[in-house]
Amino acid sequence: MKRVISTEKVPIKLWLDEIEDGALRQAKNLANLPFIFKHLAIMPDAHEGYGMPIGGVLATNNVVIPNAVGVDIGCGMCAVKTSLTNIDKLQLQSIVELIKQRIPVGFKHQEKRQDDNLMPKGYLIDDMQVIKKEYNSALKQIGTLGGGNHFIEIQKGDDGFIWIMIHSGSRNLGKKVADYYNKIAVKLNEMWFSQVEKAKELAFFPIQTKEAKEYFDEMSYCVEFALSNRRLMMENAKGCFQDSLNLSIEFAPIINIAHNYARWENHFNTDVIVHRKGATSAKVGEIGIIPGSQGTKSYIVEGIGNADSFMSCSHGAGRKMGRKQAQRELNLENEIQAMEKQGIIHNIKSVSDLDEASGAYKDIDIVMENQKDLVRILVGLKPLAVVKG
């Protein structure tokens, strides 16, 4: 931990030296909620979000806040180690082209509905307001990457092996659920004359309400859908390796970690609802993934279980520039040269791509240094090729 702010209702514990004004304002709003538990934890990749900073960890007493989970419910990372120890540029290019053919990116969906067996099981779909309505659309969204900061990356680990890593979420399904329930929360909070001002974008449900139960059910479905989405993409990516290289390749079990959700956990001997928005669970021995940017290292890590962070860590490097700011201020030629100097097959072609350039992100080395008390690094992963929406 780098410092503690003690001016609010509860302390704000920060794992970074400097935090932007907007994110700090949001952190103070959270720290003064009437139902906040113990303290607020801000991870080293934190930056401003909607209502709550990305990179925030909030524990509450019997309250769930849709905006403290966010619109991409269940967004997260998965990674698989291959048995390959080397791969050349031509092989990489071949695999990348095949991935682009087989895995829809950006706003593209599958041309055909996918198998129902790929969808989450054990839910009463007919009782879910949003999932029921969006289910058929979701069958064409599963196995698709999306845009923004989502990616498929081929990497070389310092363990000597080639890895595949995917960052993606619940696609439009999660956004529909988030927007639907946040609107209901806003209306109910106004009816209740809630102490939490509407402008703070932190409308909530007391857990005893039927709306809280309904949100929890649909949110949980989206978390599982996001995992199913990543699993299908990973299977398709593995197939691209096999078909392109025409080799017998072994793949280790998938590592998966989500970073946008709320769930019941026990901290400081109390059952609370922990909201992680752009933050990763890091319990003792828990294996996680912390990506850098498309021009910097990513990491496979092991959690230390730090109680002060509610056993959490960062979900990535974190943005240091907004998307429009990056497009205005970063130099396209410099960003391309930085990628090509490293021999990375990348996606930076025009000024519009600069919002996802490495220069738009914080220094991953500093982020990792700031959370040495949260995780241990197991494997460092250098990018070789990147596919983005």
Wavefront OBJ file of the C-alpha trace (Angstrom):
o trace
v 0.000 0.000 0.000
v 1.275 3.438 -0.913
v -0.887 5.742 1.205
v -4.153 6.217 3.091
v -6.622 9.103 2.851
v -8.328 9.572 6.210
v -10.520 12.610 5.580
v -13.730 10.729 4.710
v -16.236 8.518 6.561
v -13.947 5.506 6.110
v -10.276 5.390 5.028
v -9.351 5.178 1.352
v -6.389 2.822 0.939
v -4.413 3.384 -2.249
v -1.833 1.253 -4.041
v -0.628 4.137 -6.225
v 1.171 7.420 -5.575
v -0.996 9.652 -7.747
v -4.660 9.397 -8.678
v -6.455 11.626 -11.183
v -8.905 14.180 -9.795
v -12.006 12.519 -11.242
v -11.119 9.114 -9.830
v -10.319 10.648 -6.438
v -13.662 12.444 -6.379
v -15.428 9.160 -7.100
v -13.394 7.382 -4.415
v -14.468 9.992 -1.863
v -18.108 9.542 -2.885
v -17.770 5.812 -2.250
v -15.973 6.326 1.053
v -18.940 8.335 2.343
v -21.681 5.860 1.466
v -23.811 5.025 4.521
v -23.462 1.277 3.916
v -19.732 1.043 3.104
v -17.817 -1.560 5.093
v -14.447 -0.950 6.757
v -12.579 1.015 4.043
v -12.235 1.502 0.282
v -9.375 -0.109 -1.672
v -7.985 1.533 -4.818
v -5.694 -0.615 -6.977
v -2.523 0.651 -8.746
v -4.186 0.751 -12.178
v -7.055 3.001 -11.036
v -8.631 5.645 -13.250
v -12.009 7.371 -13.534
v -15.079 5.311 -14.462
v -18.855 5.747 -14.152
v -19.794 6.218 -10.509
v -16.818 4.187 -9.273
v -13.184 4.267 -10.387
v -11.956 1.430 -12.559
v -9.571 -0.393 -10.248
v -11.785 0.025 -7.177
v -12.769 -2.572 -4.570
v -15.836 -1.750 -2.490
v -17.350 -3.871 0.293
v -20.893 -3.052 1.419
v -23.243 -4.089 4.179
v -26.247 -5.763 2.507
v -26.324 -3.486 -0.550
v -25.500 -4.062 -4.224
v -24.676 -1.208 -6.631
v -24.980 -1.952 -10.376
v -22.589 0.881 -11.337
v -19.974 -0.538 -8.949
v -19.902 -3.604 -11.202
v -20.174 -1.748 -14.486
v -21.644 -2.407 -17.909
v -19.319 -5.206 -19.038
v -20.373 -7.660 -16.338
v -17.965 -10.591 -15.983
v -15.305 -9.022 -18.191
v -12.037 -10.770 -17.512
v -9.021 -12.674 -18.718
v -8.170 -16.215 -19.680
v -4.808 -17.706 -20.609
v -3.493 -21.056 -21.804
v 0.106 -22.281 -21.955
v 0.974 -24.279 -25.071
v 3.667 -26.928 -25.441
v 5.360 -24.790 -28.108
v 8.681 -23.216 -27.211
v 9.233 -21.270 -30.411
v 7.231 -19.755 -33.242
v 8.473 -17.716 -36.203
v 7.028 -14.568 -37.793
v 5.429 -16.335 -40.747
v 3.752 -18.850 -38.444
v 2.496 -16.018 -36.256
v 1.055 -14.171 -39.244
v -0.667 -17.317 -40.443
v -2.264 -17.925 -37.027
v -3.362 -14.289 -36.708
v -5.063 -14.349 -40.111
v -6.889 -17.564 -39.201
v -8.006 -16.102 -35.861
v -9.408 -13.061 -37.659
v -11.371 -15.363 -39.968
v -12.797 -17.562 -37.213
v -13.365 -15.196 -34.283
v -15.618 -12.159 -34.899
v -14.186 -8.921 -33.483
v -15.512 -5.415 -32.884
v -19.255 -5.150 -33.454
v -19.389 -8.388 -35.466
v -21.406 -11.340 -34.181
v -21.543 -14.987 -35.247
v -23.370 -15.572 -38.531
v -25.286 -18.479 -36.990
v -26.661 -19.136 -33.520
v -24.218 -21.223 -31.497
v -25.053 -24.412 -29.564
v -27.315 -23.879 -26.523
v -25.048 -26.234 -24.587
v -22.378 -23.520 -24.572
v -24.610 -21.230 -22.496
v -24.620 -21.096 -18.669
v -26.704 -23.790 -16.972
v -28.778 -23.908 -13.796
v -30.684 -20.653 -14.278
v -34.428 -20.094 -14.633
v -34.269 -18.080 -17.835
v -38.034 -17.483 -17.904
v -37.734 -15.603 -14.593
v -35.037 -13.257 -15.913
v -36.308 -10.019 -17.426
v -33.274 -9.195 -19.554
v -31.655 -12.583 -20.209
v -34.941 -14.040 -21.460
v -35.359 -11.193 -23.931
v -31.730 -11.184 -25.103
v -31.049 -14.949 -25.074
v -31.320 -15.545 -28.823
v -29.100 -12.557 -29.561
v -26.573 -13.855 -27.028
v -26.353 -17.126 -28.968
v -24.776 -15.114 -31.780
v -22.560 -13.104 -29.415
v -20.898 -16.035 -27.664
v -17.412 -16.668 -29.012
v -16.906 -13.053 -30.149
v -14.253 -10.633 -28.954
v -15.833 -7.181 -28.988
v -13.862 -3.946 -29.215
v -12.232 -1.364 -26.972
v -9.460 -2.862 -24.871
v -10.443 -6.477 -25.583
v -7.794 -8.577 -27.289
v -6.439 -11.961 -28.281
v -2.687 -12.107 -27.803
v 0.017 -14.641 -28.586
v 2.883 -14.351 -26.116
v 6.267 -15.801 -25.214
v 6.629 -16.569 -21.534
v 9.817 -16.277 -19.520
v 9.078 -19.922 -18.672
v 10.110 -20.692 -22.268
v 6.632 -21.483 -23.635
v 4.196 -19.844 -26.053
v 0.945 -18.670 -24.422
v -2.474 -17.560 -25.675
v -4.303 -14.834 -23.717
v -7.810 -13.419 -24.224
v -9.482 -10.380 -22.654
v -13.234 -10.101 -23.197
v -16.565 -9.892 -21.393
v -20.300 -10.467 -21.636
v -20.732 -8.459 -24.844
v -24.046 -6.642 -25.294
v -25.805 -9.005 -22.883
v -23.973 -7.605 -19.864
v -24.591 -4.013 -20.932
v -28.318 -4.651 -21.304
v -28.485 -6.145 -17.789
v -26.433 -3.314 -16.270
v -28.436 -0.530 -17.902
v -31.803 -2.123 -17.088
v -31.128 -2.557 -13.382
v -29.301 0.732 -12.911
v -32.358 2.568 -14.258
v -34.602 0.704 -11.801
v -32.207 1.482 -8.938
v -32.221 5.185 -9.827
v -36.040 5.297 -9.772
v -36.294 3.409 -6.484
v -33.628 5.556 -4.835
v -35.589 8.660 -5.786
v -38.756 7.141 -4.285
v -36.907 6.317 -1.071
v -35.395 9.836 -0.821
v -32.015 8.143 -0.680
v -29.064 9.907 0.928
v -26.992 8.934 -2.115
v -27.299 11.779 -4.610
v -28.310 10.806 -8.151
v -25.378 12.773 -9.592
v -22.932 10.385 -7.926
v -24.181 7.536 -10.184
v -24.261 5.046 -7.302
v -27.923 4.005 -7.171
v -28.275 0.817 -5.105
v -30.524 -2.064 -4.078
v -30.823 -3.223 -0.454
v -30.152 -6.947 -0.655
v -33.544 -7.795 0.899
v -35.410 -6.375 -2.115
v -36.653 -8.514 -4.990
v -34.836 -6.174 -7.385
v -31.513 -6.992 -5.700
v -32.178 -10.721 -6.059
v -33.135 -10.302 -9.698
v -30.032 -8.229 -10.415
v -27.780 -10.719 -8.636
v -29.231 -13.606 -10.651
v -28.836 -11.859 -13.998
v -25.412 -10.481 -13.095
v -24.247 -13.980 -12.123
v -25.542 -15.323 -15.426
v -23.546 -12.657 -17.277
v -20.373 -13.544 -15.348
v -20.764 -17.166 -16.459
v -21.691 -16.115 -19.989
v -18.505 -14.040 -20.189
v -16.485 -17.098 -19.160
v -18.312 -19.235 -21.738
v -17.552 -16.560 -24.320
v -13.825 -16.659 -23.497
v -13.793 -20.476 -23.433
v -15.266 -20.716 -26.936
v -12.824 -18.142 -28.292
v -9.951 -19.992 -26.650
v -11.039 -23.292 -28.194
v -11.251 -21.618 -31.593
v -7.850 -19.964 -31.110
v -6.317 -23.337 -30.199
v -7.832 -24.745 -33.381
v -6.156 -21.956 -35.355
v -2.797 -23.007 -33.905
v -3.391 -26.664 -34.776
v -4.640 -26.026 -38.313
v -2.043 -23.393 -39.171
v 1.022 -25.203 -37.825
v -0.136 -28.748 -38.541
v 1.624 -29.905 -35.383
v 0.648 -31.904 -32.338
v 0.296 -29.228 -29.668
v -0.583 -29.752 -26.032
v -2.533 -27.095 -24.165
v -2.484 -26.639 -20.388
v -5.784 -26.129 -18.489
v -7.313 -22.691 -18.917
v -6.640 -19.989 -16.321
v -9.627 -17.655 -15.928
v -10.264 -14.606 -13.780
v -13.076 -12.041 -13.943
v -12.691 -8.420 -12.898
v -16.202 -6.868 -13.054
v -18.688 -8.392 -10.591
v -20.150 -8.380 -7.085
v -20.320 -11.397 -4.783
v -20.707 -12.395 -1.153
v -17.375 -12.827 0.643
v -16.186 -12.931 4.240
v -13.724 -10.235 5.296
v -12.720 -9.230 8.807
v -15.085 -11.962 10.084
v -18.075 -10.315 8.406
v -20.158 -11.389 5.396
v -20.170 -8.484 2.939
v -20.866 -7.872 -0.732
v -17.559 -7.152 -2.474
v -17.778 -5.148 -5.691
v -14.751 -5.402 -7.961
v -14.794 -3.003 -10.888
v -11.627 -3.465 -12.879
v -10.049 -5.410 -10.017
v -9.098 -9.061 -9.635
v -9.544 -11.474 -6.764
v -6.166 -12.393 -5.231
v -6.811 -14.818 -2.379
v -3.900 -16.801 -0.972
v -2.633 -19.084 -3.747
v -5.247 -17.920 -6.264
v -3.861 -17.796 -9.805
v -4.648 -14.629 -11.735
v -3.782 -12.679 -14.861
v -2.627 -9.052 -15.090
v -2.239 -7.821 -18.682
v -0.085 -4.893 -19.717
v -0.752 -3.181 -23.051
v -0.252 -4.516 -26.567
v 3.364 -3.383 -26.457
v 4.286 -4.428 -22.911
v 4.465 -7.519 -20.754
v 1.556 -9.292 -19.094
v 1.790 -11.476 -16.004
v 0.480 -14.711 -14.541
v 0.361 -14.106 -10.792
v -0.444 -15.788 -7.494
v -2.483 -14.003 -4.847
v -1.038 -13.245 -1.420
v -4.429 -12.636 0.241
v -3.832 -9.121 1.556
v -6.751 -8.258 3.860
v -6.398 -4.495 3.302
v -7.198 -4.920 -0.413
v -10.082 -7.302 0.354
v -7.763 -9.917 -1.198
v -7.645 -8.132 -4.565
v -5.148 -6.780 -7.094
v -5.157 -4.737 -10.304
v -6.830 -6.004 -13.478
v -4.201 -4.555 -15.793
v -1.927 -1.582 -16.361
v -4.805 0.930 -16.326
v -5.310 3.903 -18.596
v -3.354 7.122 -18.122
v -5.116 8.847 -21.044
v -8.723 8.937 -22.160
v -9.419 7.557 -25.611
v -9.872 10.933 -27.339
v -6.889 12.365 -25.483
v -4.680 9.515 -26.709
v -5.797 10.096 -30.285
v -4.999 13.808 -29.964
v -1.702 13.628 -28.120
v 0.099 10.395 -29.040
v 2.360 10.264 -32.087
v 1.216 7.561 -34.508
v 4.646 7.001 -36.062
v 6.334 6.699 -32.659
v 3.782 4.180 -31.408
v 4.100 2.055 -34.549
v 7.907 2.159 -34.399
v 7.857 1.096 -30.744
v 5.804 -1.980 -31.657
v 7.790 -2.872 -34.748
v 11.098 -2.443 -32.936
v 9.965 -5.294 -30.689
v 8.811 -7.331 -33.695
v 5.188 -7.398 -32.492
v 2.387 -8.045 -34.990
v 0.028 -5.292 -33.906
v -3.186 -3.393 -34.678
v -2.037 0.216 -34.736
v -2.674 1.461 -38.259
v -4.207 4.931 -37.931
v -4.819 7.759 -35.460
v -8.118 6.151 -34.461
v -6.143 3.164 -33.114
v -4.060 5.278 -30.734
v -6.657 4.923 -27.959
v -5.272 1.400 -27.465
v -1.590 2.202 -28.005
v 0.867 1.459 -25.211
v 1.361 5.169 -24.662
v -2.266 5.462 -23.490
v -1.577 3.108 -20.575
v 0.319 3.313 -17.306
v 3.740 1.727 -16.929
v 3.013 -1.921 -16.106
v 6.358 -2.228 -14.285
v 5.340 0.503 -11.833
v 1.877 -1.049 -11.438
v 3.426 -4.422 -10.580
v 5.938 -2.841 -8.196
v 3.099 -1.057 -6.384
v 1.286 -4.311 -5.694
v 4.113 -6.519 -4.466
v 2.118 -6.939 -1.259
v -0.904 -8.219 -3.228
v 0.511 -10.767 -5.705
v 3.631 -12.729 -6.627
v 4.682 -12.929 -10.276
v 4.791 -16.491 -11.605
v 5.349 -15.908 -15.337
v 6.090 -12.806 -17.416
v 4.610 -12.835 -20.917
v 6.018 -10.793 -23.808
v 3.585 -9.987 -26.662
v 4.352 -11.490 -30.060
v 1.093 -10.819 -31.914
v -2.130 -8.986 -31.029
v -5.657 -9.187 -32.452
v -8.063 -6.391 -31.450
v -11.565 -5.296 -32.387
l 1 2 3 4 5 6 7 8 9 10 11 12 13 14 15 16 17 18 19 20 21 22 23 24 25 26 27 28 29 30 31 32 33 34 35 36 37 38 39 40 41 42 43 44 45 46 47 48 49 50 51 52 53 54 55 56 57 58 59 60 61 62 63 64 65 66 67 68 69 70 71 72 73 74 75 76 77 78 79 80 81 82 83 84 85 86 87 88 89 90 91 92 93 94 95 96 97 98 99 100 101 102 103 104 105 106 107 108 109 110 111 112 113 114 115 116 117 118 119 120 121 122 123 124 125 126 127 128 129 130 131 132 133 134 135 136 137 138 139 140 141 142 143 144 145 146 147 148 149 150 151 152 153 154 155 156 157 158 159 160 161 162 163 164 165 166 167 168 169 170 171 172 173 174 175 176 177 178 179 180 181 182 183 184 185 186 187 188 189 190 191 192 193 194 195 196 197 198 199 200 201 202 203 204 205 206 207 208 209 210 211 212 213 214 215 216 217 218 219 220 221 222 223 224 225 226 227 228 229 230 231 232 233 234 235 236 237 238 239 240 241 242 243 244 245 246 247 248 249 250 251 252 253 254 255 256 257 258 259 260 261 262 263 264 265 266 267 268 269 270 271 272 273 274 275 276 277 278 279 280 281 282 283 284 285 286 287 288 289 290 291 292 293 294 295 296 297 298 299 300 301 302 303 304 305 306 307 308 309 310 311 312 313 314 315 316 317 318 319 320 321 322 323 324 325 326 327 328 329 330 331 332 333 334 335 336 337 338 339 340 341 342 343 344 345 346 347 348 349 350 351 352 353 354 355 356 357 358 359 360 361 362 363 364 365 366 367 368 369 370 371 372 373 374 375 376 377 378 379 380 381 382 383 384 385 386 387 388 389
